Amino acid sequence: MASEELASKLQRRLQWQGVDGGLQPAPRAAPGPEPQPQPSAWAPTTRADAELSAQLNRRLDINEGAARPRRCKVFHPYSEFPEFSRRLIKDLESMFKLYDAGRDGFIDLMELKLMMEKLGAPQTHLGLKSMIKEVDEDFDGKLSFHEVQALNSASKFEAELKAEQDERKRAEEKRRLRQAAFRELKAAFST
């Protein structure tokens, strides 16, 4: 429905455009009930025609399933990572900018190596590559701010897993202490 509307608008524009770039009404086969706009009030440009034509062609390609998907350039960290507070996201962003030595919007392997060394957790070359591979969504070998946030999100889950493991260790230690106390009591009563 939208494609038909765009097509009719494009056809009307092409009918009004003359050879010299000025506006001249083109002869119609049958006069329509809608009023014709005045040439001086309605002045389409070649650029507008090209834009409308491109939009129409894109819409037709999408409808036919032949269009390549466009990657969205807009990234909203607050809505994409709701588990992070705004303060944490701003801190991550300032840290990202601090370690982005190339100022290209990405952290490459060497920048990641320097970052990890400065944070006090140096990694091996293979460890760094595996960190990048873990969250690299576009397979370019670099980390964008979005991917760094995903890495921190994964780190948050790792922290939760570590807390669960620590809780299990504490529970196991309590159980072991209870068993040792029971053995002492048993030894005291059995003699």
C-alpha positions as a printed Julia matrix, in Angstrom:
191×3 Matrix{Float64}:
   0.0     0.0     0.0
   2.81    2.43    0.86
   4.66    1.36   -2.28
   1.68    2.21   -4.46
   1.42    5.61   -2.81
   5.12    6.31   -3.38
   4.81    5.16   -6.98
   1.88    7.48   -7.64
   3.76   10.43   -6.09
   6.8     9.68   -8.23
   4.65    9.47  -11.36
   3.01   12.82  -10.56
   6.41   14.44  -10.08
   7.72   13.04  -13.33
   4.64   14.28  -15.19
   5.17   17.83  -13.91
   8.9    18.05  -14.62
   9.79   19.53  -17.99
  12.79   19.16  -20.25
  14.49   22.39  -19.12
  14.08   21.56  -15.41
  11.11   23.87  -15.07
   7.62   22.72  -14.29
   5.16   22.1   -17.05
   2.1    19.97  -16.72
   2.24   16.85  -18.81
  -0.85   15.91  -20.77
  -3.01   13.36  -19.02
  -5.05   10.66  -20.67
  -8.13   11.34  -18.58
  -8.61   14.38  -16.35
  -8.78   13.35  -12.71
 -10.99   14.8   -10.02
  -8.03   16.01   -7.93
  -6.87   19.63   -8.49
  -3.54   20.22  -10.21
  -0.95   22.15   -8.14
   0.32   25.46   -9.49
   3.81   25.26  -11.0
   5.14   28.25   -9.07
   4.03   26.85   -5.69
   5.28   23.29   -6.31
   8.9    23.03   -7.44
  10.42   19.54   -7.14
  14.14   19.26   -7.63
  16.16   16.52   -9.24
  17.58   15.63   -5.84
  14.12   15.13   -4.36
  13.17   12.94   -7.3
  16.28   10.85   -6.84
  15.6    10.47   -3.11
  12.0     9.47   -3.69
  13.04    7.06   -6.41
  15.66    5.51   -4.12
  13.09    5.13   -1.34
  10.61    3.57   -3.73
  13.2     1.14   -5.1
  14.3     0.22   -1.57
  10.67   -0.38   -0.54
  10.08   -2.57   -3.6
  13.28   -4.55   -2.88
  12.16   -5.07    0.71
   8.73   -6.25   -0.41
  10.3    -8.69   -2.87
  12.79   -9.9    -0.27
  15.81   -8.88   -2.35
  16.99   -6.02   -0.14
  20.15   -6.31    1.88
  19.56   -5.57    5.56
  20.93   -2.27    6.77
  22.93   -2.28    9.95
  21.63    0.17   12.47
  24.25    2.78   13.35
  22.4     3.99   16.43
  23.34    2.31   19.69
  21.48    3.01   22.93
  23.5     1.55   25.82
  20.88    2.44   28.43
  18.11    0.44   26.78
  20.28   -2.39   25.5
  21.91   -3.11   28.86
  19.22   -2.36   31.47
  21.14   -4.27   34.14
  23.77   -1.48   34.18
  23.16    1.8    35.95
  23.65    5.05   34.06
  26.64    5.85   36.24
  28.28    2.52   35.43
  27.68    3.02   31.69
  29.24    6.5    31.83
  32.23    5.07   33.75
  32.61    2.32   31.15
  32.43    4.87   28.37
  35.11    7.09   29.94
  37.31    4.02   30.5
  36.74    2.96   26.88
  37.79    6.4    25.64
  40.81    6.36   27.95
  42.13    3.08   26.54
  41.18    3.77   22.92
  44.62    5.09   21.98
  43.89    5.17   18.25
  40.75    7.29   18.8
  39.0     5.2    16.16
  36.12    4.02   18.36
  37.56    0.52   18.74
  39.92   -1.24   21.13
  42.26   -3.53   19.24
  44.44   -6.33   20.58
  47.36   -4.13   21.71
  45.07   -1.56   23.34
  43.29   -4.38   25.17
  46.65   -5.76   26.3
  47.67   -2.37   27.72
  44.27   -1.97   29.37
  44.47   -5.35   31.09
  48.03   -4.65   32.27
  47.01   -1.27   33.71
  44.02   -2.88   35.43
  46.38   -5.36   37.1
  45.18   -8.46   35.27
  47.69   -9.12   32.49
  46.66  -11.74   29.96
  48.48  -13.88   27.46
  48.17  -13.18   23.75
  45.86  -16.18   23.33
  43.81  -15.1    26.34
  43.32  -11.65   24.82
  42.31  -13.15   21.49
  39.77  -15.4    23.21
  38.37  -12.4    25.11
  37.88  -10.55   21.83
  36.47  -13.63   20.09
  33.98  -14.15   22.92
  32.15  -10.87   22.32
  33.2    -9.79   18.8
  29.84   -9.6    17.04
  31.02   -8.24   13.7
  34.18  -10.43   13.51
  36.53   -7.51   12.86
  39.04   -8.43   15.6
  38.36   -5.21   17.51
  36.07   -4.28   20.36
  33.52   -1.5    19.95
  31.92    0.17   22.96
  28.88   -2.08   22.52
  31.08   -5.19   22.61
  32.97   -3.92   25.67
  29.65   -3.56   27.45
  28.77   -7.12   26.44
  32.13   -8.21   27.85
  31.35   -6.46   31.12
  27.9    -8.01   31.13
  29.54  -11.43   30.76
  31.93  -10.46   33.58
  28.94   -9.65   35.76
  27.58  -13.15   35.21
  31.01  -14.57   35.92
  30.99  -12.64   39.21
  27.59  -14.16   40.04
  28.92  -17.63   39.25
  31.98  -17.0    41.39
  29.74  -15.86   44.27
  27.71  -19.07   43.93
  30.89  -21.14   43.97
  32.11  -19.3    47.06
  28.76  -19.98   48.76
  29.07  -23.68   47.92
  32.6   -23.73   49.33
  31.4   -22.11   52.57
  28.53  -24.6    52.85
  30.96  -27.49   52.26
  33.31  -26.12   54.93
  30.41  -25.86   57.43
  29.38  -29.43   56.65
  32.94  -30.65   57.12
  33.21  -28.84   60.48
  29.87  -30.34   61.63
  31.09  -33.83   60.69
  34.34  -33.3    62.61
  32.4   -32.11   65.69
  30.09  -35.12   65.4
  33.09  -37.49   65.24
  34.54  -35.9    68.4
  31.25  -36.32   70.25
  30.88  -39.88   69.0
  34.41  -40.7    70.18
  33.69  -39.16   73.61
  30.5   -41.22   74.1
  31.75  -44.5    72.67
  34.64  -44.87   75.13
